[in-house]
Amino acid sequence: AQSVTQLDSQVPVFEEAPVELRCNYSSSVSVYLFWYVQYPNQGLQLLLKYLSGSTLVKGINGFEAEFNKSQTSFHLRKPSVHISDTAEYFCAVIPFSGNTPLVFGKGTRLSVIA
Amino acid sequence: NAGVTQTPKFQVLKTGQSMTLQCAQDMNHNSMYWYRQDPGMGLRLIYYSASEGTTDKGEVPDGYNVSRLKKQNFLLGLESAAPSQTSVYFCASSSSLTSASYEQYFGPGTRLTVT
């Protein structure tokens, strides 16, 4: 079975400052990794995903994440945040094989302060 | 192209009442999912359907039932609503459970309050 731990439930950050949202996972098999974003009063949408290849993945809105297999981490970063980045961010994993759905972390609420 | 739609957007029920949440997708996806979202709990999978006519339990299935009679529709039923079922419910769909380009598409949610 897979599990996802998002180490921070809330992250406040000033506008134009950098941010890192942390995600660690546990799995006995290889996994695909995802970050989803949920803006206030909306459903989730895909921010970026790691399937294979380069461990640095770029997504929408200037976000990027780095897959670290040895540390089983997939941290999300942005060099300069905007007010519009205020949202909840979810890390998720799914095994390469098998018939099990995505497993989500509990989410990190990013609040950007003007 | 509407993507994933959910009805209703809001619902208030009294304890013991029953209702069905409706989800439809127009992307010809094989797999569909129902989640509930509660503060501090993230998203928890209630039921999922890998393909038309099949359903499986997720993490928190008690008190719910589902139906996937048509490929484009996935219904979530509450047999006898309880205050613990007050939550925001999200439906999602994906091309399959195991596609290498896997991505789930989410609906806008249904906010349910049980008094």
Interface residues (C-beta under 8 A of the other chain):
Chain A: S9 Y32 F34 Y36 N41 Q42 G43 L44 Q45 L46 K49 L51 F90 I94 S97 G98 N99 T100 P101 L102 F104 G105 K106 G107
Chain B: V4 S31 Y33 G40 M41 G42 L43 L45 Y48 A50 G58 F90 A92 L97 T98 A100 S101 Y102 E103 Q104 F106 G107 P108 G109
